[in-house]
Amino acid sequence: MKIKDLLTSAAGVFMPRTCSVCGKPLDGDEKFLCRKCLMNIPRTHYEEINFNPFEQIMAGKVPIEHCASYFFYQKGDPYASILHDLKYRNMPTLGRWLSERAARDMKDSHFFDDIDVIVPVPLHYTKLASRGYNQSQYLAQGIAKATGLPVTKALKALHEHSTQTHKDAAERLKSTQGMYGASKRHVEELRGKHILIVDDVVTTGSTLLACATALKDAIPGVKISLFTLAAAQLE
Ligand SMILES: [Zn+2]
């Protein structure tokens, strides 16, 4: 780790002093993002769109009720730095803060109305040990704070994730099959429930598909919806 990253991450434990998107210093009452970047966040509004692009990529694979993402990002655009900060710069509380805000922004859409429980996409324990936290757990907590829904760690990562960056959609799908399992002690309490699986981003949907399949296979009668903080804008 470079000295600069080390200092940034040490500062991030308390409160980052600059906007995660534009890098400008924050006002006293601004948190993580400046007012301007927060106002201009590229919302997907997927929660208001029937058969939105996220639902389209999941279609025909495993039955999913609804899918939503808060904002679009493209590799290298300033808003992608939110995801980088969340995952690699020791800023999980940024995720909790922004997902709480997302859930409040989405309230009128009734996306969360029928959900019974929130389940974060898990990290394999080796990854959890090196990163120190699971960013999806923090995202789940933010949604829980806004909606009052409970969070249950009903999924486990059975294998270590290999890097997905250079794989195409078919390769990703193959590499994520069987990667997740349902935690046995949660099977009974989740029977017939509507579960919201939460992750940081959706690109091909292969991770979420593997998680949804694991829950559907293990728990009778569950319904699944999906939420990610961000959605990759491919074009
Ligand atoms: Zn800004």
Boltz pocket constraint, residues with backbone or C-beta under 6 A from the ligand:
constraints:
  - pocket:
      binder: B
      contacts: [[A, 19], [A, 20], [A, 21], [A, 22], [A, 23], [A, 24], [A, 33], [A, 34], [A, 35], [A, 36], [A, 37], [A, 38]]
      max_distance: 6.0
